């Protein structure tokens, strides 16, 4: 559960990392990766000894967010200023909230709650028009 929170960071991190890769900023990727690795080792050693598996999970989740933050700083240091569509972001956050609400349904097996959350999230993104037109255009039409 704790490490599940880092999935958002992993998604964003992959975008930043591929951005740096496409700009041939290999040195920045290496430096950020080594710094994140060192942070992961230090935090995991400290928190795992203090709180076992829970501490290790917290350490890796925190390290993942630190990694993404460092990647983002590296991208901004290149001079790029990615455009952020605040309308799409707010719609996506509404979809996330709706999906997260399904996880609070009591008495339902975890696997069913996950599938319900995924389904609600997907439908909410479509209904709220938070899916970019370019992606929708790639979906084959049934004819």
N, CA, C and O atoms as CSV, one atom per row, in Angstrom:
chain,resi,resn,atom,element,x,y,z
A,1,UNK,N,N,0.815,-1.202,0.000
A,1,UNK,CA,C,0.000,0.000,0.000
A,1,UNK,C,C,0.853,1.257,0.000
A,1,UNK,O,O,0.572,2.213,-0.724
A,2,UNK,N,N,1.887,1.248,0.810
A,2,UNK,CA,C,2.750,2.427,0.892
A,2,UNK,C,C,3.465,2.641,-0.434
A,2,UNK,O,O,3.519,3.762,-0.940
A,3,UNK,N,N,4.001,1.590,-0.985
A,3,UNK,CA,C,4.723,1.727,-2.243
A,3,UNK,C,C,3.788,2.034,-3.405
A,3,UNK,O,O,4.223,2.571,-4.424
A,4,UNK,N,N,2.534,1.706,-3.265
A,4,UNK,CA,C,1.558,2.059,-4.298
A,4,UNK,C,C,1.478,3.560,-4.507
A,4,UNK,O,O,1.196,4.023,-5.612
A,5,UNK,N,N,1.727,4.323,-3.448
A,5,UNK,CA,C,1.703,5.780,-3.556
A,5,UNK,C,C,2.797,6.297,-4.485
A,5,UNK,O,O,2.669,7.373,-5.070
A,6,UNK,N,N,3.854,5.536,-4.613
A,6,UNK,CA,C,4.955,5.990,-5.457
A,6,UNK,C,C,4.688,5.760,-6.940
A,6,UNK,O,O,5.482,6.192,-7.775
A,7,UNK,N,N,3.597,5.094,-7.286
A,7,UNK,CA,C,3.282,4.862,-8.697
A,7,UNK,C,C,3.082,6.165,-9.453
A,7,UNK,O,O,3.468,6.271,-10.617
A,8,UNK,N,N,2.484,7.158,-8.806
A,8,UNK,CA,C,2.309,8.464,-9.445
A,8,UNK,C,C,3.677,9.051,-9.767
A,8,UNK,O,O,3.901,9.560,-10.865
A,9,UNK,N,N,4.583,8.977,-8.808
A,9,UNK,CA,C,5.937,9.499,-9.021
A,9,UNK,C,C,6.634,8.737,-10.142
A,9,UNK,O,O,7.327,9.341,-10.961
A,10,UNK,N,N,6.463,7.446,-10.186
A,10,UNK,CA,C,7.101,6.640,-11.227
A,10,UNK,C,C,6.619,7.070,-12.610
A,10,UNK,O,O,7.413,7.176,-13.544
A,11,UNK,N,N,5.332,7.315,-12.735
A,11,UNK,CA,C,4.769,7.756,-14.018
A,11,UNK,C,C,5.370,9.092,-14.438
A,11,UNK,O,O,5.832,9.239,-15.570
A,12,UNK,N,N,5.366,10.058,-13.538
A,12,UNK,CA,C,5.913,11.378,-13.849
A,12,UNK,C,C,7.415,11.280,-14.108
A,12,UNK,O,O,7.944,11.925,-15.013
A,13,UNK,N,N,8.094,10.463,-13.302
A,13,UNK,CA,C,9.538,10.294,-13.461
A,13,UNK,C,C,9.921,9.750,-14.816
A,13,UNK,O,O,10.933,10.155,-15.388
A,14,UNK,N,N,9.126,8.840,-15.335
A,14,UNK,CA,C,9.447,8.293,-16.654
A,14,UNK,C,C,9.327,9.365,-17.738
A,14,UNK,O,O,10.095,9.359,-18.701
A,15,UNK,N,N,8.382,10.272,-17.591
A,15,UNK,CA,C,8.253,11.371,-18.552
A,15,UNK,C,C,9.488,12.269,-18.488
A,15,UNK,O,O,10.059,12.619,-19.520
A,16,UNK,N,N,9.900,12.643,-17.265
A,16,UNK,CA,C,11.081,13.505,-17.114
A,16,UNK,C,C,12.338,12.790,-17.631
A,16,UNK,O,O,13.169,13.392,-18.312
A,17,UNK,N,N,12.464,11.511,-17.302
A,17,UNK,CA,C,13.660,10.763,-17.714
A,17,UNK,C,C,13.743,10.649,-19.229
A,17,UNK,O,O,14.817,10.825,-19.803
A,18,UNK,N,N,12.631,10.359,-19.880
A,18,UNK,CA,C,12.648,10.270,-21.343
A,18,UNK,C,C,12.886,11.639,-21.980
A,18,UNK,O,O,13.477,11.736,-23.056
A,19,UNK,N,N,12.429,12.680,-21.319
A,19,UNK,CA,C,12.714,14.023,-21.816
A,19,UNK,C,C,14.213,14.273,-21.804
A,19,UNK,O,O,14.782,14.737,-22.792
A,20,UNK,N,N,14.852,13.961,-20.677
A,20,UNK,CA,C,16.302,14.134,-20.585
A,20,UNK,C,C,17.032,13.234,-21.584
A,20,UNK,O,O,18.015,13.645,-22.201
A,21,UNK,N,N,16.547,12.020,-21.733
A,21,UNK,CA,C,17.168,11.093,-22.680
A,21,UNK,C,C,17.069,11.631,-24.106
A,21,UNK,O,O,18.040,11.564,-24.860
A,22,UNK,N,N,15.925,12.154,-24.474
A,22,UNK,CA,C,15.748,12.684,-25.828
A,22,UNK,C,C,16.622,13.907,-26.077
A,22,UNK,O,O,16.945,14.218,-27.223
A,23,UNK,N,N,17.005,14.602,-25.004
A,23,UNK,CA,C,17.882,15.764,-25.124
A,23,UNK,C,C,19.359,15.384,-24.986
A,23,UNK,O,O,20.234,16.249,-24.954
A,24,UNK,N,N,19.618,14.077,-24.906
A,24,UNK,CA,C,20.977,13.554,-24.753
A,24,UNK,C,C,21.647,14.074,-23.484
A,24,UNK,O,O,22.847,14.345,-23.478
A,25,UNK,N,N,20.879,14.210,-22.420
A,25,UNK,CA,C,21.399,14.665,-21.126
A,25,UNK,C,C,21.728,13.446,-20.269
A,25,UNK,O,O,21.189,13.277,-19.176
A,26,UNK,N,N,22.612,12.605,-20.777
A,26,UNK,CA,C,22.959,11.364,-20.095
A,26,UNK,C,C,23.647,11.617,-18.758
A,26,UNK,O,O,23.413,10.891,-17.792
A,27,UNK,N,N,24.489,12.635,-18.700
A,27,UNK,CA,C,25.184,12.948,-17.450
A,27,UNK,C,C,24.185,13.278,-16.339
A,27,UNK,O,O,24.325,12.802,-15.213
A,28,UNK,N,N,23.177,14.095,-16.660
A,28,UNK,CA,C,22.172,14.460,-15.664
A,28,UNK,C,C,21.403,13.228,-15.181
A,28,UNK,O,O,21.125,13.079,-13.991
A,29,UNK,N,N,21.067,12.355,-16.127
A,29,UNK,CA,C,20.352,11.131,-15.750
A,29,UNK,C,C,21.213,10.287,-14.811
A,29,UNK,O,O,20.718,9.755,-13.818
A,30,UNK,N,N,22.490,10.168,-15.127
A,30,UNK,CA,C,23.396,9.380,-14.296
A,30,UNK,C,C,23.554,9.992,-12.910
A,30,UNK,O,O,23.480,9.279,-11.908
A,31,UNK,N,N,23.768,11.284,-12.841
A,31,UNK,CA,C,23.957,11.955,-11.543
A,31,UNK,C,C,22.701,11.824,-10.687
A,31,UNK,O,O,22.784,11.495,-9.503
A,32,UNK,N,N,21.542,12.081,-11.282
A,32,UNK,CA,C,20.275,11.987,-10.539
A,32,UNK,C,C,20.036,10.544,-10.089
A,32,UNK,O,O,19.604,10.309,-8.960
A,33,UNK,N,N,20.311,9.594,-10.955
A,33,UNK,CA,C,20.109,8.183,-10.604
A,33,UNK,C,C,21.021,7.759,-9.453
A,33,UNK,O,O,20.588,7.057,-8.539
A,34,UNK,N,N,22.280,8.186,-9.502
A,34,UNK,CA,C,23.213,7.839,-8.425
A,34,UNK,C,C,22.815,8.503,-7.110
A,34,UNK,O,O,22.916,7.890,-6.047
A,35,UNK,N,N,22.367,9.747,-7.180
A,35,UNK,CA,C,21.923,10.440,-5.965
A,35,UNK,C,C,20.689,9.750,-5.378
A,35,UNK,O,O,20.592,9.570,-4.164
A,36,UNK,N,N,19.754,9.368,-6.240
A,36,UNK,CA,C,18.547,8.676,-5.770
A,36,UNK,C,C,18.898,7.312,-5.184
A,36,UNK,O,O,18.319,6.890,-4.183
A,37,UNK,N,N,19.842,6.631,-5.808
A,37,UNK,CA,C,20.275,5.329,-5.295
A,37,UNK,C,C,20.901,5.482,-3.905
A,37,UNK,O,O,20.602,4.708,-2.996
A,38,UNK,N,N,21.764,6.476,-3.750
A,38,UNK,CA,C,22.399,6.709,-2.444
A,38,UNK,C,C,21.350,7.043,-1.389
A,38,UNK,O,O,21.423,6.562,-0.258
A,39,UNK,N,N,20.381,7.863,-1.761
A,39,UNK,CA,C,19.305,8.208,-0.829
A,39,UNK,C,C,18.495,6.969,-0.461
A,39,UNK,O,O,18.139,6.779,0.702
A,40,UNK,N,N,18.207,6.134,-1.445
A,40,UNK,CA,C,17.447,4.906,-1.187
A,40,UNK,C,C,18.184,3.989,-0.222
A,40,UNK,O,O,17.589,3.455,0.714
A,41,UNK,N,N,19.471,3.810,-0.452
A,41,UNK,CA,C,20.272,2.946,0.421
A,41,UNK,C,C,20.281,3.495,1.850
A,41,UNK,O,O,20.061,2.753,2.807
A,42,UNK,N,N,20.536,4.800,1.986
A,42,UNK,CA,C,20.612,5.409,3.319
A,42,UNK,C,C,19.267,5.350,4.043
A,42,UNK,O,O,19.200,4.966,5.211
A,43,UNK,N,N,18.202,5.731,3.345
A,43,UNK,CA,C,16.879,5.717,3.981
A,43,UNK,C,C,16.418,4.303,4.316
A,43,UNK,O,O,15.863,4.060,5.387
A,44,UNK,N,N,16.650,3.377,3.395
A,44,UNK,CA,C,16.211,2.002,3.632
A,44,UNK,C,C,16.960,1.394,4.812
A,44,UNK,O,O,16.358,0.739,5.664
A,45,UNK,N,N,18.251,1.606,4.862
A,45,UNK,CA,C,19.034,1.067,5.979
A,45,UNK,C,C,18.550,1.641,7.305
A,45,UNK,O,O,18.452,0.924,8.301
A,46,UNK,N,N,18.250,2.925,7.315
A,46,UNK,CA,C,17.812,3.588,8.542
A,46,UNK,C,C,16.390,3.191,8.928
A,46,UNK,O,O,16.141,2.773,10.059
A,47,UNK,N,N,15.461,3.324,7.985
A,47,UNK,CA,C,14.053,3.097,8.302
A,47,UNK,C,C,13.704,1.614,8.437
A,47,UNK,O,O,12.839,1.253,9.234
A,48,UNK,N,N,14.364,0.760,7.671
A,48,UNK,CA,C,14.086,-0.680,7.776
A,48,UNK,C,C,14.534,-1.210,9.131
A,48,UNK,O,O,13.875,-2.072,9.712
A,49,UNK,N,N,15.655,-0.696,9.635
A,49,UNK,CA,C,16.103,-1.161,10.951
A,49,UNK,C,C,15.193,-0.638,12.051
A,49,UNK,O,O,15.065,-1.266,13.102
A,50,UNK,N,N,14.561,0.506,11.819
A,50,UNK,CA,C,13.674,1.089,12.826
A,50,UNK,C,C,12.254,0.526,12.760
A,50,UNK,O,O,11.592,0.374,13.787
A,51,UNK,N,N,11.783,0.212,11.528
A,51,UNK,CA,C,10.376,-0.172,11.396
A,51,UNK,C,C,10.158,-1.338,10.432
A,51,UNK,O,O,9.042,-1.524,9.946
A,52,UNK,N,N,11.183,-2.117,10.149
A,52,UNK,CA,C,11.038,-3.311,9.325
A,52,UNK,C,C,10.568,-3.023,7.916
A,52,UNK,O,O,10.998,-2.054,7.289
A,53,UNK,N,N,9.678,-3.876,7.421
A,53,UNK,CA,C,9.190,-3.766,6.041
A,53,UNK,C,C,8.458,-2.452,5.809
A,53,UNK,O,O,8.559,-1.864,4.733
A,54,UNK,N,N,7.728,-1.995,6.806
A,54,UNK,CA,C,7.012,-0.716,6.672
A,54,UNK,C,C,8.006,0.422,6.482
A,54,UNK,O,O,7.795,1.293,5.638
A,55,UNK,N,N,9.074,0.423,7.250
A,55,UNK,CA,C,10.101,1.448,7.115
A,55,UNK,C,C,10.774,1.396,5.757
A,55,UNK,O,O,11.050,2.433,5.155
A,56,UNK,N,N,11.040,0.194,5.277
A,56,UNK,CA,C,11.659,0.041,3.960
A,56,UNK,C,C,10.725,0.548,2.860
A,56,UNK,O,O,11.174,1.183,1.906
A,57,UNK,N,N,9.443,0.269,2.993
A,57,UNK,CA,C,8.476,0.749,2.003
A,57,UNK,C,C,8.414,2.273,2.007
A,57,UNK,O,O,8.362,2.894,0.945
A,58,UNK,N,N,8.420,2.869,3.174
A,58,UNK,CA,C,8.413,4.334,3.265
A,58,UNK,C,C,9.684,4.897,2.630
A,58,UNK,O,O,9.636,5.887,1.900
A,59,UNK,N,N,10.808,4.263,2.910
A,59,UNK,CA,C,12.083,4.726,2.359
A,59,UNK,C,C,12.080,4.700,0.841
A,59,UNK,O,O,12.519,5.658,0.205
A,60,UNK,N,N,11.594,3.624,0.255
A,60,UNK,CA,C,11.609,3.544,-1.208
A,60,UNK,C,C,10.610,4.514,-1.832
A,60,UNK,O,O,10.878,5.075,-2.894
A,61,UNK,N,N,9.465,4.720,-1.188
A,61,UNK,CA,C,8.486,5.676,-1.709
A,61,UNK,C,C,9.032,7.101,-1.638
A,61,UNK,O,O,8.904,7.863,-2.597
A,62,UNK,N,N,9.630,7.457,-0.528
A,62,UNK,CA,C,10.217,8.797,-0.391
A,62,UNK,C,C,11.336,8.984,-1.409
A,62,UNK,O,O,11.448,10.043,-2.027
A,63,UNK,N,N,12.154,7.969,-1.580
A,63,UNK,CA,C,13.253,8.049,-2.544
A,63,UNK,C,C,12.733,8.223,-3.962
A,63,UNK,O,O,13.327,8.958,-4.752
A,64,UNK,N,N,11.651,7.568,-4.288
A,64,UNK,CA,C,11.083,7.693,-5.638
A,64,UNK,C,C,10.618,9.126,-5.892
A,64,UNK,O,O,10.847,9.672,-6.971
A,65,UNK,N,N,9.965,9.737,-4.898
A,65,UNK,CA,C,9.533,11.130,-5.053
A,65,UNK,C,C,10.732,12.069,-5.145
A,65,UNK,O,O,10.705,13.032,-5.912
A,66,UNK,N,N,11.778,11.800,-4.375
A,66,UNK,CA,C,12.999,12.617,-4.456
A,66,UNK,C,C,13.628,12.478,-5.840
A,66,UNK,O,O,14.091,13.462,-6.418
A,67,UNK,N,N,13.645,11.262,-6.368
A,67,UNK,CA,C,14.186,11.002,-7.701
A,67,UNK,C,C,13.443,11.819,-8.748
A,67,UNK,O,O,14.063,12.445,-9.608
A,68,UNK,N,N,12.124,11.813,-8.677
A,68,UNK,CA,C,11.312,12.549,-9.643
A,68,UNK,C,C,11.545,14.051,-9.508
A,68,UNK,O,O,11.629,14.761,-10.510
A,69,UNK,N,N,11.647,14.525,-8.292
A,69,UNK,CA,C,11.914,15.944,-8.079
A,69,UNK,C,C,13.255,16.332,-8.707
A,69,UNK,O,O,13.362,17.365,-9.368
A,70,UNK,N,N,14.263,15.507,-8.497
A,70,UNK,CA,C,15.582,15.785,-9.085
A,70,UNK,C,C,15.529,15.734,-10.612
A,70,UNK,O,O,16.162,16.551,-11.281
A,71,UNK,N,N,14.781,14.785,-11.164
A,71,UNK,CA,C,14.632,14.725,-12.627
A,71,UNK,C,C,13.942,15.985,-13.142
A,71,UNK,O,O,14.349,16.552,-14.155
A,72,UNK,N,N,12.903,16.417,-12.445
A,72,UNK,CA,C,12.193,17.636,-12.843
A,72,UNK,C,C,13.094,18.857,-12.816
A,72,UNK,O,O,13.044,19.688,-13.722
A,73,UNK,N,N,13.918,18.971,-11.782
A,73,UNK,CA,C,14.861,20.081,-11.692
A,73,UNK,C,C,15.852,20.011,-12.856
A,73,UNK,O,O,16.190,21.036,-13.447
A,74,UNK,N,N,16.311,18.813,-13.182
A,74,UNK,CA,C,17.244,18.645,-14.307
A,74,UNK,C,C,16.597,19.054,-15.628
A,74,UNK,O,O,17.250,19.668,-16.470
A,75,UNK,N,N,15.327,18.721,-15.815
A,75,UNK,CA,C,14.633,19.123,-17.044
A,75,UNK,C,C,14.510,20.647,-17.093
A,75,UNK,O,O,14.791,21.256,-18.125
A,76,UNK,N,N,14.099,21.258,-15.998
A,76,UNK,CA,C,13.964,22.713,-15.981
A,76,UNK,C,C,15.312,23.403,-16.178
A,76,UNK,O,O,15.369,24.495,-16.745
A,77,UNK,N,N,16.393,22.780,-15.718
A,77,UNK,CA,C,17.732,23.347,-15.890
A,77,UNK,C,C,18.147,23.390,-17.361
A,77,UNK,O,O,19.036,24.157,-17.733
A,78,UNK,N,N,17.506,22.569,-18.199
A,78,UNK,CA,C,17.812,22.591,-19.634
A,78,UNK,C,C,17.203,23.810,-20.320
A,78,UNK,O,O,17.557,24.128,-21.455
A,79,UNK,N,N,16.300,24.483,-19.643
A,79,UNK,CA,C,15.625,25.631,-20.233
A,79,UNK,C,C,14.226,25.314,-20.727
A,79,UNK,O,O,13.478,26.217,-21.102
A,80,UNK,N,N,13.868,24.039,-20.731
A,80,UNK,CA,C,12.512,23.659,-21.142
A,80,UNK,C,C,11.507,24.081,-20.077
A,80,UNK,O,O,11.778,23.987,-18.880
A,81,UNK,N,N,10.383,24.531,-20.512
A,81,UNK,CA,C,9.291,24.855,-19.601
A,81,UNK,C,C,8.047,24.140,-20.111
A,81,UNK,O,O,7.266,24.707,-20.875
A,82,UNK,N,N,7.865,22.882,-19.680
A,82,UNK,CA,C,6.725,22.108,-20.170
A,82,UNK,C,C,5.397,22.815,-19.883
A,82,UNK,O,O,5.175,23.340,-18.792
A,83,UNK,N,N,4.544,22.812,-20.869
A,83,UNK,CA,C,3.220,23.412,-20.706
A,83,UNK,C,C,2.351,22.478,-19.885
A,83,UNK,O,O,2.283,21.277,-20.149
A,84,UNK,N,N,1.700,23.033,-18.903
A,84,UNK,CA,C,0.802,22.249,-18.060
A,84,UNK,C,C,-0.602,22.788,-18.264
A,84,UNK,O,O,-0.871,23.962,-18.013
A,85,UNK,N,N,-1.484,21.928,-18.715
A,85,UNK,CA,C,-2.868,22.302,-18.943
A,85,UNK,C,C,-3.609,22.148,-17.616
A,85,UNK,O,O,-3.924,21.033,-17.198
A,86,UNK,N,N,-3.884,23.274,-16.957
A,86,UNK,CA,C,-4.510,23.234,-15.637
A,86,UNK,C,C,-5.924,22.662,-15.678
A,86,UNK,O,O,-6.364,22.034,-14.714
A,87,UNK,N,N,-6.635,22.869,-16.773
A,87,UNK,CA,C,-7.978,22.290,-16.890
A,87,UNK,C,C,-7.892,20.765,-16.919
A,87,UNK,O,O,-8.639,20.083,-16.217
A,88,UNK,N,N,-6.988,20.238,-17.726
A,88,UNK,CA,C,-6.830,18.785,-17.811
A,88,UNK,C,C,-6.344,18.235,-16.478
A,88,UNK,O,O,-6.777,17.165,-16.050
A,89,UNK,N,N,-5.446,18.962,-15.821
A,89,UNK,CA,C,-4.939,18.518,-14.524
A,89,UNK,C,C,-6.057,18.463,-13.491
A,89,UNK,O,O,-6.156,17.492,-12.741
A,90,UNK,N,N,-6.894,19.485,-13.443
A,90,UNK,CA,C,-7.986,19.482,-12.468
A,90,UNK,C,C,-8.997,18.376,-12.776
A,90,UNK,O,O,-9.535,17.761,-11.855
A,91,UNK,N,N,-9.258,18.120,-14.041
A,91,UNK,CA,C,-10.161,17.030,-14.418
A,91,UNK,C,C,-9.568,15.678,-14.018
A,91,UNK,O,O,-10.275,14.793,-13.535
A,92,UNK,N,N,-8.276,15.537,-14.225
A,92,UNK,CA,C,-7.606,14.290,-13.845
A,92,UNK,C,C,-7.659,14.076,-12.340
A,92,UNK,O,O,-7.852,12.952,-11.877
A,93,UNK,N,N,-7.489,15.144,-11.579
A,93,UNK,CA,C,-7.552,15.030,-10.118
A,93,UNK,C,C,-8.953,14.642,-9.643
A,93,UNK,O,O,-9.097,13.901,-8.670
A,94,UNK,N,N,-9.974,15.136,-10.322
A,94,UNK,CA,C,-11.346,14.718,-10.002
A,94,UNK,C,C,-11.502,13.230,-10.277
A,94,UNK,O,O,-12.094,12.509,-9.474
A,95,UNK,N,N,-10.978,12.768,-11.402
A,95,UNK,CA,C,-11.045,11.340,-11.740
A,95,UNK,C,C,-10.307,10.501,-10.707
A,95,UNK,O,O,-10.778,9.431,-10.321
A,96,UNK,N,N,-9.155,10.981,-10.259
A,96,UNK,CA,C,-8.395,10.266,-9.224
A,96,UNK,C,C,-9.205,10.185,-7.935
A,96,UNK,O,O,-9.260,9.132,-7.299
A,97,UNK,N,N,-9.834,11.293,-7.550
A,97,UNK,CA,C,-10.630,11.305,-6.317
A,97,UNK,C,C,-11.800,10.328,-6.398
A,97,UNK,O,O,-12.090,9.616,-5.436
A,98,UNK,N,N,-12.467,10.296,-7.542
A,98,UNK,CA,C,-13.579,9.357,-7.714
A,98,UNK,C,C,-13.093,7.918,-7.633
A,98,UNK,O,O,-13.727,7.080,-6.992
A,99,UNK,N,N,-11.981,7.634,-8.275
A,99,UNK,CA,C,-11.430,6.281,-8.248
A,99,UNK,C,C,-10.993,5.905,-6.833
A,99,UNK,O,O,-11.241,4.786,-6.382
A,100,UNK,N,N,-10.348,6.828,-6.140
A,100,UNK,CA,C,-9.889,6.554,-4.773
A,100,UNK,C,C,-11.068,6.292,-3.844
A,100,UNK,O,O,-10.957,5.500,-2.909
A,101,UNK,N,N,-12.182,6.942,-4.093
A,101,UNK,CA,C,-13.370,6.727,-3.258
A,101,UNK,C,C,-13.837,5.281,-3.316
A,101,UNK,O,O,-14.361,4.761,-2.331
A,102,UNK,N,N,-13.655,4.629,-4.452
A,102,UNK,CA,C,-14.086,3.232,-4.561
A,102,UNK,C,C,-13.243,2.309,-3.680
A,102,UNK,O,O,-13.695,1.228,-3.303
A,103,UNK,N,N,-12.031,2.728,-3.355
A,103,UNK,CA,C,-11.157,1.907,-2.517
A,103,UNK,C,C,-11.626,1.868,-1.068
A,103,UNK,O,O,-11.198,1.015,-0.290
A,104,UNK,N,N,-12.506,2.794,-0.711
A,104,UNK,CA,C,-13.003,2.850,0.654
A,104,UNK,C,C,-14.261,2.001,0.870
A,104,UNK,O,O,-14.795,1.964,1.979
A,105,UNK,N,N,-14.727,1.336,-0.154
A,105,UNK,CA,C,-15.929,0.508,-0.019
A,105,UNK,C,C,-15.615,-0.686,0.880
A,105,UNK,O,O,-14.739,-1.489,0.559
A,106,UNK,N,N,-16.318,-0.807,1.995
A,106,UNK,CA,C,-16.014,-1.902,2.929
A,106,UNK,C,C,-16.555,-3.244,2.444
A,106,UNK,O,O,-17.539,-3.302,1.708
A,107,UNK,N,N,-15.903,-4.305,2.864
A,107,UNK,CA,C,-16.391,-5.652,2.610
A,107,UNK,C,C,-16.167,-6.172,1.201
A,107,UNK,O,O,-16.695,-7.226,0.845
A,108,UNK,N,N,-15.409,-5.470,0.405
A,108,UNK,CA,C,-15.135,-5.903,-0.965
A,108,UNK,C,C,-13.678,-6.360,-1.028
A,108,UNK,O,O,-12.791,-5.674,-0.520
A,109,UNK,N,N,-13.431,-7.498,-1.638
A,109,UNK,CA,C,-12.034,-7.953,-1.753
A,109,UNK,C,C,-11.156,-6.913,-2.454
A,109,UNK,O,O,-11.608,-6.194,-3.346
A,110,UNK,N,N,-9.909,-6.853,-2.034
A,110,UNK,CA,C,-8.979,-5.852,-2.574
A,110,UNK,C,C,-8.912,-5.874,-4.094
A,110,UNK,O,O,-8.913,-4.819,-4.728
A,111,UNK,N,N,-8.854,-7.048,-4.676
A,111,UNK,CA,C,-8.711,-7.140,-6.126
A,111,UNK,C,C,-9.922,-6.534,-6.839
A,111,UNK,O,O,-9.769,-5.905,-7.886
A,112,UNK,N,N,-11.107,-6.715,-6.289
A,112,UNK,CA,C,-12.312,-6.130,-6.891
A,112,UNK,C,C,-12.315,-4.612,-6.725
A,112,UNK,O,O,-12.748,-3.887,-7.620
A,113,UNK,N,N,-11.830,-4.132,-5.574
A,113,UNK,CA,C,-11.755,-2.682,-5.373
A,113,UNK,C,C,-10.775,-2.049,-6.360
A,113,UNK,O,O,-11.016,-0.947,-6.855
A,114,UNK,N,N,-9.687,-2.732,-6.642
A,114,UNK,CA,C,-8.708,-2.205,-7.592
A,114,UNK,C,C,-9.324,-2.113,-8.981
A,114,UNK,O,O,-9.184,-1.095,-9.660
A,115,UNK,N,N,-10.010,-3.178,-9.405
A,115,UNK,CA,C,-10.642,-3.145,-10.722
A,115,UNK,C,C,-11.751,-2.096,-10.783
A,115,UNK,O,O,-11.926,-1.441,-11.810
A,116,UNK,N,N,-12.492,-1.933,-9.701
A,116,UNK,CA,C,-13.529,-0.898,-9.653
A,116,UNK,C,C,-12.892,0.488,-9.769
A,116,UNK,O,O,-13.386,1.345,-10.501
A,117,UNK,N,N,-11.802,0.696,-9.048
A,117,UNK,CA,C,-11.117,1.988,-9.096
A,117,UNK,C,C,-10.594,2.273,-10.504
A,117,UNK,O,O,-10.721,3.392,-11.001
A,118,UNK,N,N,-10.011,1.268,-11.141
A,118,UNK,CA,C,-9.516,1.448,-12.513
A,118,UNK,C,C,-10.652,1.777,-13.479
A,118,UNK,O,O,-10.525,2.656,-14.332
A,119,UNK,N,N,-11.766,1.054,-13.330
A,119,UNK,CA,C,-12.916,1.307,-14.193
A,119,UNK,C,C,-13.499,2.694,-14.000
A,119,UNK,O,O,-13.792,3.395,-14.969
A,120,UNK,N,N,-13.668,3.089,-12.735
A,120,UNK,CA,C,-14.202,4.423,-12.445
A,120,UNK,C,C,-13.256,5.495,-12.970
A,120,UNK,O,O,-13.693,6.496,-13.538
A,121,UNK,N,N,-11.965,5.281,-12.777
A,121,UNK,CA,C,-10.971,6.250,-13.255
A,121,UNK,C,C,-11.044,6.404,-14.771
A,121,UNK,O,O,-11.066,7.526,-15.277
A,122,UNK,N,N,-11.080,5.298,-15.496
A,122,UNK,CA,C,-11.125,5.349,-16.950
A,122,UNK,C,C,-12.386,6.045,-17.450
A,122,UNK,O,O,-12.323,6.896,-18.337
A,123,UNK,N,N,-13.528,5.680,-16.878
A,123,UNK,CA,C,-14.792,6.294,-17.299
A,123,UNK,C,C,-14.801,7.775,-16.945
A,123,UNK,O,O,-15.239,8.605,-17.741
A,124,UNK,N,N,-14.318,8.105,-15.755
A,124,UNK,CA,C,-14.286,9.515,-15.341
A,124,UNK,C,C,-13.396,10.341,-16.269
A,124,UNK,O,O,-13.751,11.464,-16.627
A,125,UNK,N,N,-12.253,9.800,-16.659
A,125,UNK,CA,C,-11.379,10.525,-17.593
A,125,UNK,C,C,-12.091,10.795,-18.908
A,125,UNK,O,O,-11.978,11.884,-19.470
A,126,UNK,N,N,-12.825,9.803,-19.396
A,126,UNK,CA,C,-13.548,9.977,-20.658
A,126,UNK,C,C,-14.687,10.977,-20.509
A,126,UNK,O,O,-14.837,11.874,-21.338
A,127,UNK,N,N,-15.489,10.831,-19.458
A,127,UNK,CA,C,-16.632,11.717,-19.249
A,127,UNK,C,C,-16.176,13.158,-19.013
A,127,UNK,O,O,-16.798,14.099,-19.507
A,128,UNK,N,N,-15.093,13.325,-18.260
A,128,UNK,CA,C,-14.587,14.665,-17.958
A,128,UNK,C,C,-13.729,15.253,-19.085
A,128,UNK,O,O,-13.221,16.369,-18.979
A,129,UNK,N,N,-13.582,14.486,-20.157
A,129,UNK,CA,C,-12.792,14.900,-21.318
A,129,UNK,C,C,-11.354,15.268,-20.932
A,129,UNK,O,O,-10.808,16.288,-21.352
A,130,UNK,N,N,-10.772,14.389,-20.113
A,130,UNK,CA,C,-9.397,14.595,-19.665
A,130,UNK,C,C,-8.406,13.775,-20.484
A,130,UNK,O,O,-7.203,13.812,-20.226
A,131,UNK,N,N,-8.901,13.045,-21.458
A,131,UNK,CA,C,-8.029,12.254,-22.320
A,131,UNK,C,C,-7.734,13.087,-23.568
A,131,UNK,O,O,-8.659,13.550,-24.236
A,132,UNK,N,N,-6.455,13.281,-23.885
A,132,UNK,CA,C,-6.122,14.088,-25.064
A,132,UNK,C,C,-6.716,13.507,-26.352
A,132,UNK,O,O,-6.776,12.291,-26.530
A,133,UNK,N,N,-7.142,14.381,-27.225
A,133,UNK,CA,C,-7.762,13.995,-28.493
A,133,UNK,C,C,-6.830,13.081,-29.286
A,133,UNK,O,O,-7.298,12.155,-29.947
A,134,UNK,N,N,-5.501,13.329,-29.230
A,134,UNK,CA,C,-4.550,12.512,-29.985
A,134,UNK,C,C,-4.620,11.043,-29.567
A,134,UNK,O,O,-4.455,10.146,-30.394
A,135,UNK,N,N,-4.864,10.809,-28.294
A,135,UNK,CA,C,-4.961,9.433,-27.804
A,135,UNK,C,C,-6.273,8.811,-28.255
A,135,UNK,O,O,-6.298,7.668,-28.712
A,136,UNK,N,N,-7.348,9.550,-28.130
A,136,UNK,CA,C,-8.654,9.028,-28.544
A,136,UNK,C,C,-8.665,8.712,-30.033
A,136,UNK,O,O,-9.316,7.760,-30.464
A,137,UNK,N,N,-7.954,9.500,-30.811
A,137,UNK,CA,C,-7.906,9.265,-32.260
A,137,UNK,C,C,-7.202,7.956,-32.619
A,137,UNK,O,O,-7.391,7.438,-33.720
A,138,UNK,N,N,-6.397,7.418,-31.709
A,138,UNK,CA,C,-5.663,6.178,-31.980
A,138,UNK,C,C,-6.477,4.932,-31.653
A,138,UNK,O,O,-6.054,3.822,-31.976
A,139,UNK,N,N,-7.623,5.094,-31.025
A,139,UNK,CA,C,-8.473,3.945,-30.682
A,139,UNK,C,C,-9.225,3.502,-31.935
A,139,UNK,O,O,-9.931,4.297,-32.556
A,140,UNK,N,N,-9.070,2.232,-32.302
A,140,UNK,CA,C,-9.763,1.764,-33.504
A,140,UNK,C,C,-11.290,1.850,-33.340
A,140,UNK,O,O,-11.838,1.553,-32.279
A,141,UNK,N,N,-11.923,2.247,-34.380
A,141,UNK,CA,C,-13.384,2.365,-34.393
A,141,UNK,C,C,-14.012,1.037,-34.778
A,141,UNK,O,O,-13.506,0.332,-35.651
A,142,UNK,N,N,-15.119,0.696,-34.121
A,142,UNK,CA,C,-15.868,-0.498,-34.500
A,142,UNK,C,C,-16.808,-0.108,-35.638
A,142,UNK,O,O,-17.612,0.813,-35.493
A,143,UNK,N,N,-16.712,-0.795,-36.750
A,143,UNK,CA,C,-17.608,-0.440,-37.862
A,143,UNK,C,C,-18.243,-1.633,-38.458
A,143,UNK,O,O,-19.023,-1.511,-39.402
